[in-house]
Amino acid sequence: MNQISDLPTTMRAVLLTGFGGIDKLEYREDVPVPTPRDGEVLIKVGACGMNNTDINTRTRWYGRDVNTSLSEDFGLTGAENVTGADTKQQKAWKDDSVDFPRIQGAAIAGTIVAIGPSVSDRQVGNRVLVDPCIRDLSLPRRAQLSQYIGKDVNGGFAEYAVVPAINAHVLETSLSDAELATFPTSYDTAEEMLVRARLSEGETVVITGAAGGVGSALIQLSLIRGARVIAIAGESKGERLLALGAHHFVARESADVRGQIEALVGERAVHVVADVVGGEFFPDALKLLGRGGRFTTGGAIGGPIQPFDLRDLIYKDLEMYGITNPLPETFKSVVDYIASGQLKPILEKAYPLKELPTAQSDMVKRSHLGKLVIIP
């Protein structure tokens, strides 16, 4: 195995010890440094971005029996304190039979410090950004996600992490590791949403949850495509989202969000709704779309169970896309956008590893814009 000469045998890490609240996150300083196996590399983690999937996994929000929104209270306490939630039931839309303890953290930026056998296209010292989706390429194109870093295998809330070499994208950039860690999971999800919806120049896109990691990514990626952007988020975020490039802003607290958007577009149709919230706006999103419109979604933290009128889908010939498995070329596109300077990292705050519970508590308050990251 090729590696730097002074690797430690133990490291600092935060372990998720079970489903539940913030108290399930345990800071340790005696966790063994992993060894890369065949086809893998060991990364010294420079930074690891936080994402909803970290909260969703810890709280067991993915459980089929959990129908609540990802509120601040839920994010702090988890499904065990939700009336009607079966804490022993493991069947979920995303299998939540996680092996504990687990090191979470999917959005890893850092430097390769060791290389496992048969790895020839990565070198010790390479600076990398990690694609969190581990795929089985023998499966159908939209069903290749076999493991997710930070959920099914250990991730980046630690000083070191092992990942498949194919997932470690070598990148030359002046951005810091903290800035780079704002991109994975959010920007590849957003890019896949827009690729599937075929958003193109001159079209109008409505983006919900526009102040979050995926939402702010959707704004930038829509602008790269030359689309007209209408952003929906909390009222306090409007000025910053307009500065980011959104053409119009509608506060989610407004009494008539749909009516405000209809007034903005007039006779022109909304071509795409890119939704990462779900919740009560979902039926209105379909009504806003013109004939042949496309609805694309990558999240439902505002409430996963919502009614809608099937006639909107049928008689307007709408298309609907659910996104959870960005393709390898999608992540590569994001890396290329970063390298060319077309994407701007939106780093709200960085926390030391020991403060991960505080960082997750801050995240579920939804008062930030962009991303929060952990610095091991």
Secondary structure per residue as TSV (DSSP state, phi and psi in degrees):
chain	resnum	aa	ss	phi	psi
A	1	M	-	360.0	130.6
A	2	N	E	-86.7	126.1
A	3	Q	E	-157.0	164.8
A	4	I	-	-69.3	159.8
A	5	S	T	-83.2	-18.2
A	6	D	T	-116.5	38.9
A	7	L	-	-68.9	136.4
A	8	P	-	-74.8	167.5
A	9	T	S	-96.8	-21.5
A	10	T	E	-127.8	162.3
A	11	M	E	-146.2	166.5
A	12	R	E	-85.9	140.5
A	13	A	E	-159.1	160.1
A	14	V	E	-109.6	124.3
A	15	L	E	-101.5	132.7
A	16	L	E	-86.1	117.5
A	17	T	-	-97.3	-6.0
A	18	G	S	169.9	173.0
A	19	F	S	-71.4	140.7
A	20	G	S	149.8	-144.8
A	21	G	S	-90.0	-169.9
A	22	I	G	-57.5	-28.8
A	23	D	G	-65.7	-10.9
A	24	K	G	-81.3	-1.6
A	25	L	E	-96.3	118.0
A	26	E	E	-118.6	119.4
A	27	Y	E	-81.8	130.2
A	28	R	E	-133.4	154.7
A	29	E	E	-120.9	10.6
A	30	D	E	-126.2	27.8
A	31	V	E	-82.0	131.1
A	32	P	E	-61.0	137.4
A	33	V	-	-70.3	127.5
A	34	P	-	-71.2	156.0
A	35	T	-	-109.5	128.4
A	36	P	-	-68.7	134.0
A	37	R	-	-93.7	-170.1
A	38	D	T	-55.9	126.5
A	39	G	T	81.5	7.5
A	40	E	E	-116.6	162.8
A	41	V	E	-129.5	151.9
A	42	L	E	-101.7	128.5
A	43	I	E	-112.3	131.7
A	44	K	E	-80.0	112.8
A	45	V	E	-73.1	119.6
A	46	G	E	-84.1	-35.5
A	47	A	E	-165.5	155.3
A	48	C	E	-139.2	121.5
A	49	G	E	-74.0	151.1
A	50	M	-	-95.5	145.8
A	51	N	-	-143.8	162.9
A	52	N	H	-58.2	-30.9
A	53	T	H	-61.3	-28.9
A	54	D	H	-64.0	-45.6
A	55	I	H	-69.9	-44.2
A	56	N	H	-59.6	-40.7
A	57	T	H	-69.3	-49.0
A	58	R	H	-60.3	-42.5
A	59	T	H	-82.2	-9.2
A	60	R	T	65.1	32.7
A	61	W	T	-64.5	-24.4
A	62	Y	T	-70.4	-12.2
A	63	G	B	-59.6	135.4
A	64	R	T	-59.5	-27.1
A	65	D	T	-84.0	-3.4
A	66	V	-	-99.0	114.2
A	67	N	-	-114.4	8.3
A	68	T	S	-82.9	162.6
A	69	S	-	-73.4	162.6
A	70	L	-	-85.8	73.5
A	71	S	-	-74.8	171.3
A	72	E	H	-61.7	-44.4
A	73	D	H	-61.6	-44.2
A	74	F	H	-63.1	-42.0
A	75	G	H	-63.2	-26.1
A	76	L	H	-86.7	-33.7
A	77	T	H	-109.8	-28.0
A	78	G	-	85.5	177.1
A	79	A	G	-66.6	-21.7
A	80	E	G	-62.9	-19.3
A	81	N	G	-107.8	16.4
A	82	V	S	-99.5	125.5
A	83	T	T	-58.9	127.4
A	84	G	T	91.2	-9.6
A	85	A	-	-79.3	132.6
A	86	D	-	-93.3	100.0
A	87	T	T	-70.6	-11.4
A	88	K	T	-96.3	-10.5
A	89	Q	-	-81.4	124.7
A	90	Q	-	-104.0	-9.5
A	91	K	-	-72.6	134.1
A	92	A	B	-151.7	165.7
A	93	W	S	-60.9	-40.3
A	94	K	S	-114.6	119.6
A	95	D	-	-48.5	119.5
A	96	D	-	-107.6	27.6
A	97	S	-	-83.1	64.5
A	98	V	-	-72.9	140.7
A	99	D	-	-83.2	125.2
A	100	F	S	-107.5	149.4
A	101	P	S	-75.3	152.3
A	102	R	B	-128.9	136.0
A	103	I	-	-89.4	115.1
A	104	Q	-	-83.4	-173.6
A	105	G	-	103.9	104.2
A	106	A	-	-100.1	-24.5
A	107	A	E	-98.6	81.2
A	108	I	E	-99.0	130.8
A	109	A	E	-125.8	138.3
A	110	G	E	177.9	-154.3
A	111	T	E	-131.0	135.3
A	112	I	E	-69.8	127.5
A	113	V	E	-118.7	-9.7
A	114	A	E	-156.7	150.2
A	115	I	E	-128.7	131.3
A	116	G	-	-79.2	174.1
A	117	P	T	-58.0	149.9
A	118	S	T	68.6	9.7
A	119	V	-	-93.6	116.5
A	120	S	-	-120.6	-12.6
A	121	D	S	-106.0	12.6
A	122	R	-	-131.7	150.5
A	123	Q	-	-130.1	150.5
A	124	V	T	-58.1	132.3
A	125	G	T	100.6	-15.1
A	126	N	-	-63.0	133.6
A	127	R	E	-86.9	132.3
A	128	V	E	-136.1	157.1
A	129	L	E	-122.7	131.8
A	130	V	E	-100.6	127.5
A	131	D	-	-75.2	119.6
A	132	P	-	-77.4	-9.2
A	133	C	E	-90.8	113.8
A	134	I	E	-92.7	123.6
A	135	R	E	-116.8	150.1
A	136	D	-	-104.6	100.2
A	137	L	T	-71.3	-4.9
A	138	S	T	-81.0	-13.0
A	139	L	S	-85.6	165.9
A	140	P	-	-55.6	153.6
A	141	R	G	-53.5	-39.9
A	142	R	G	-93.9	9.9
A	143	A	G	-129.4	25.8
A	144	Q	-	-86.4	-13.9
A	145	L	E	-66.9	110.4
A	146	S	E	-105.9	-31.0
A	147	Q	E	-146.8	150.3
A	148	Y	E	-120.8	127.4
A	149	I	B	-63.0	132.9
A	150	G	T	91.7	-7.1
A	151	K	T	-125.1	-57.9
A	152	D	T	-89.8	-25.7
A	153	V	B	-135.5	161.6
A	154	N	-	-64.3	146.4
A	155	G	-	-118.8	-145.2
A	156	G	S	-104.0	9.0
A	157	F	S	-82.8	60.1
A	158	A	B	-164.8	170.9
A	159	E	S	-75.6	-27.2
A	160	Y	E	-137.7	150.8
A	161	A	E	-147.9	142.0
A	162	V	E	-100.1	133.8
A	163	V	E	-140.7	158.1
A	164	P	E	-58.9	138.6
A	165	A	G	-57.3	-36.1
A	166	I	G	-64.0	-22.1
A	167	N	G	-86.9	-11.4
A	168	A	E	-95.3	102.5
A	169	H	E	-89.0	118.4
A	170	V	E	-69.9	134.1
A	171	L	-	-143.6	129.5
A	172	E	-	-104.6	118.2
A	173	T	-	-158.4	156.4
A	174	S	S	-86.8	-5.4
A	175	L	S	-67.3	147.5
A	176	S	-	-73.9	164.9
A	177	D	H	-61.3	-38.3
A	178	A	H	-61.1	-40.7
A	179	E	H	-68.2	-41.7
A	180	L	H	-63.1	-34.7
A	181	A	T	-70.4	-6.8
A	182	T	T	-77.8	-13.4
A	183	F	S	-89.3	-48.3
A	184	P	T	-63.0	150.5
A	185	T	T	74.2	-42.6
A	186	S	H	-79.4	-52.8
A	187	Y	H	-76.3	-33.9
A	188	D	H	-71.1	-36.5
A	189	T	H	-62.7	-46.8
A	190	A	H	-62.1	-43.6
A	191	E	H	-63.0	-42.2
A	192	E	H	-63.2	-39.1
A	193	M	H	-58.7	-43.4
A	194	L	H	-78.2	-32.8
A	195	V	H	-62.3	-47.9
A	196	R	H	-63.1	-37.2
A	197	A	H	-82.9	-6.4
A	198	R	T	56.5	40.5
A	199	L	-	-62.4	132.5
A	200	S	-	-134.2	173.0
A	201	E	T	-57.5	134.5
A	202	G	T	86.6	-9.1
A	203	E	-	-83.1	161.2
A	204	T	E	-105.6	129.9
A	205	V	E	-122.2	134.6
A	206	V	E	-101.4	127.4
A	207	I	E	-117.6	119.5
A	208	T	S	-89.4	160.6
A	209	G	S	54.6	39.3
A	210	A	T	-70.2	-11.7
A	211	A	T	-90.9	-12.0
A	212	G	S	-79.0	-177.0
A	213	G	H	-62.1	-50.3
A	214	V	H	-70.8	-39.4
A	215	G	H	-62.2	-46.9
A	216	S	H	-68.0	-30.3
A	217	A	H	-65.9	-42.3
A	218	L	H	-59.8	-38.5
A	219	I	H	-60.1	-51.8
A	220	Q	H	-63.3	-43.0
A	221	L	H	-70.4	-30.2
A	222	S	H	-69.5	-38.8
A	223	L	H	-66.6	-37.1
A	224	I	H	-57.7	-34.5
A	225	R	T	-82.2	-4.6
A	226	G	T	79.3	25.4
A	227	A	-	-89.2	161.0
A	228	R	E	-92.3	123.9
A	229	V	E	-108.1	126.2
A	230	I	E	-112.9	115.5
A	231	A	E	-103.1	136.8
A	232	I	E	-116.2	128.7
A	233	A	E	-165.2	-178.8
A	234	G	-	-60.1	146.9
A	235	E	G	-54.9	-35.4
A	236	S	G	-69.0	-13.8
A	237	K	G	-93.1	-6.6
A	238	G	H	-56.8	-48.9
A	239	E	H	-61.2	-41.9
A	240	R	H	-70.5	-34.0
A	241	L	H	-72.0	-35.8
A	242	L	H	-66.3	-37.1
A	243	A	H	-67.0	-29.2
A	244	L	H	-70.8	-20.0
A	245	G	T	128.1	-6.7
A	246	A	-	-58.9	137.9
A	247	H	S	-76.6	-32.4
A	248	H	E	-141.8	152.7
A	249	F	E	-130.5	136.0
A	250	V	E	-127.2	124.8
A	251	A	E	-72.5	133.7
A	252	R	T	-66.5	-20.2
A	253	E	T	-77.5	-7.4
A	254	S	S	-59.8	147.3
A	255	A	T	-65.6	-30.3
A	256	D	T	-138.5	77.1
A	257	V	H	-61.2	-47.1
A	258	R	H	-60.4	-43.2
A	259	G	H	-62.3	-38.5
A	260	Q	H	-65.7	-39.1
A	261	I	H	-68.2	-41.4
A	262	E	H	-60.4	-36.8
A	263	A	H	-67.4	-35.0
A	264	L	H	-69.6	-39.8
A	265	V	H	-87.1	-22.7
A	266	G	T	59.0	-126.8
A	267	E	T	-80.1	-12.7
A	268	R	S	-78.7	147.6
A	269	A	-	-85.3	154.6
A	270	V	E	-84.7	121.7
A	271	H	E	-86.0	-37.5
A	272	V	E	-138.9	136.6
A	273	V	E	-112.2	122.4
A	274	A	E	-107.6	105.7
A	275	D	E	-112.3	125.1
A	276	V	S	-120.8	14.6
A	277	V	-	-116.9	-41.5
A	278	G	-	69.9	-135.5
A	279	G	G	69.6	-161.6
A	280	E	G	-68.6	-16.8
A	281	F	G	-75.9	-18.2
A	282	F	H	-52.8	-49.1
A	283	P	H	-61.4	-36.6
A	284	D	H	-68.2	-31.8
A	285	A	H	-59.5	-42.2
A	286	L	H	-69.6	-32.9
A	287	K	H	-72.7	-27.1
A	288	L	H	-71.5	-29.5
A	289	L	E	-68.7	138.6
A	290	G	E	-79.4	177.1
A	291	R	E	-58.1	134.2
A	292	G	E	76.4	11.5
A	293	G	E	-69.5	165.1
A	294	R	E	-126.3	130.0
A	295	F	E	-108.8	126.4
A	296	T	E	-130.7	133.4
A	297	T	E	-135.1	142.8
A	298	G	S	-131.2	15.8
A	299	G	-	-177.0	158.5
A	300	A	-	-146.9	40.0
A	301	I	T	-67.9	-16.3
A	302	G	T	-80.6	-3.8
A	303	G	-	136.0	114.6
A	304	P	S	-82.2	-19.1
A	305	I	-	-107.9	108.4
A	306	Q	-	-138.5	145.0
A	307	P	-	-82.2	156.2
A	308	F	-	-154.5	160.3
A	309	D	-	-87.7	112.0
A	310	L	H	-58.8	-22.2
A	311	R	H	-66.4	-27.7
A	312	D	H	-63.3	-41.7
A	313	L	H	-68.2	-44.0
A	314	I	H	-75.2	-54.1
A	315	Y	H	-86.9	-4.7
A	316	K	T	-108.4	6.1
A	317	D	T	51.5	48.4
A	318	L	-	-78.7	160.4
A	319	E	E	-118.8	141.0
A	320	M	E	-128.9	135.2
A	321	Y	E	-131.0	129.3
A	322	G	E	-104.1	133.5
A	323	I	-	-121.1	117.8
A	324	T	S	-138.2	-5.7
A	325	N	-	-132.0	75.1
A	326	P	-	-56.9	140.6
A	327	L	-	-78.3	159.9
A	328	P	H	-55.9	-39.6
A	329	E	H	-69.0	-23.5
A	330	T	H	-67.9	-46.3
A	331	F	H	-62.7	-38.8
A	332	K	H	-62.0	-37.0
A	333	S	H	-61.8	-41.3
A	334	V	H	-63.2	-43.7
A	335	V	H	-59.1	-41.9
A	336	D	H	-65.7	-39.3
A	337	Y	H	-61.5	-41.6
A	338	I	H	-64.1	-48.0
A	339	A	H	-60.7	-33.5
A	340	S	T	-85.8	-4.1
A	341	G	T	80.8	13.4
A	342	Q	-	-81.0	-16.2
A	343	L	S	-112.7	140.9
A	344	K	-	-108.4	122.7
A	345	P	-	-68.5	136.0
A	346	I	-	-113.2	86.9
A	347	L	E	-97.3	108.7
A	348	E	E	-79.5	-45.1
A	349	K	E	-163.8	146.3
A	350	A	E	-115.7	141.0
A	351	Y	E	-123.2	146.3
A	352	P	E	-68.5	156.8
A	353	L	G	-54.1	-41.2
A	354	K	G	-62.8	-21.0
A	355	E	G	-97.0	19.2
A	356	L	H	-55.3	-42.7
A	357	P	H	-59.2	-39.6
A	358	T	H	-64.4	-42.2
A	359	A	H	-62.2	-42.4
A	360	Q	H	-67.4	-36.0
A	361	S	H	-62.5	-41.4
A	362	D	H	-66.5	-38.3
A	363	M	H	-62.0	-41.8
A	364	V	T	-75.3	-7.0
A	365	K	T	-76.1	-19.8
A	366	R	T	58.5	33.8
A	367	S	-	-97.2	-3.5
A	368	H	-	-94.4	168.4
A	369	L	S	-124.3	128.7
A	370	G	S	88.6	-132.8
A	371	K	E	-123.9	149.6
A	372	L	E	-108.5	139.5
A	373	V	E	-131.4	159.3
A	374	I	E	-111.1	134.4
A	375	I	E	-110.4	104.7
A	376	P	-	-63.0	360.0
